[in-house]
Amino acid sequence: MDTKELLKKVRKIEIKTRRLSDHIFGGEYHSTFKGRGMTFSEVRGYQFGDDVRNIDWNVTARYNEPFVKIFEEERELTMLLMVDVSGSAQFGTAEQFKNEVITEIAATLAFSATQNNDKIGLILFSNEIELYIPPNKGRFHVLRIIRELIEFKPKNKQTDIAAALRFLSSVMKKKAIVFMLSDFMDEDYDHTLKIAARKHDVTGIRIYDKREEAIPNLGMVQMQDWETGELVLVNTTSKKVRTAYSKYYKERVEAFHDGFSKSGSGTIDCNVDESYVKKLLGYFKRRA
């Protein structure tokens, strides 16, 4: 992809996702993810409706009229986007590939954080850490993240969610808001998820295509594993083959929900055919 085409794509995504974050998600994000507490800001004269518990009795006694303490939320939060760039993210049979939906969701979340003056970082992972951008603030930082999401070419195609979570724990010493975007077609990450969730506010966003859920009866078909590149001749007329695949897929989805639930983390399921706007808004409102 040449520079001109890349910039055009970045700008297109910025316009779409920034509009969403400005008009829809900014306030919802702020309400959902609170700061570290309230800090004293100033003292002003009492006004009708003020909470009497906030009266500053020392200042009130000095001036012989009521004054109240004003507090502001201390935010300075950090959002970390963990994005699966393994081979299966390239799958898509409808209008968009999974990785395209992931990019839009990540950009929307990043602009929502920027609107609230929070820091944003990025981890791109496959079966190893492909790229790490430390948290920072500002529009240009977000645009860099979007550029990487669009044009980054991973070295590997397999997935290791546990390794990604271990890396998160090693680089983020303070609490962060973590969104992990993946199809979660992986195993044995429950333990590392629990460790990460003890410190961080973790949400798993599962992006999937409903056509992945089952293999249709199409006869003998040559299929390619997106993560290993292996070509396999599959007899899709076999009910046993189709049942085994459906069982494996359902087990991975159940493991995702079960693992995140037990660790106290949130989950969002988003089909590439669905509106991720409704999914995110619903999640934010439930948590607020």
Buried (B, 14 or more C-beta within 10 A) or exposed (E): EEEEEBEEBBEEBBEEBBEBBEEBBBBBBBEBBBBEEEEEEEBEEBEEEBEEEEBBEEBBEEEEEBBBBBEEBEBEBBBBBBBBBBBBBBBBEEEBBBBBBBBBBBBBBBBBBBBBEBBBBBBBBBBEBBBBBEBBBEEEBBBBBBBBBBEBEBEBBBBBBBBBBBBBBEBBEEEBBBBBBBBBBBBEBBEBBBBBBEBBBBBBBBBBBEBBEEBEEEEEBEEEEBBEEEEEEBEBEEEEBBEEBEEEBEEBBEBBBEBBEEBEBBBBBBBBBEEBBEBBBEBBEEEE
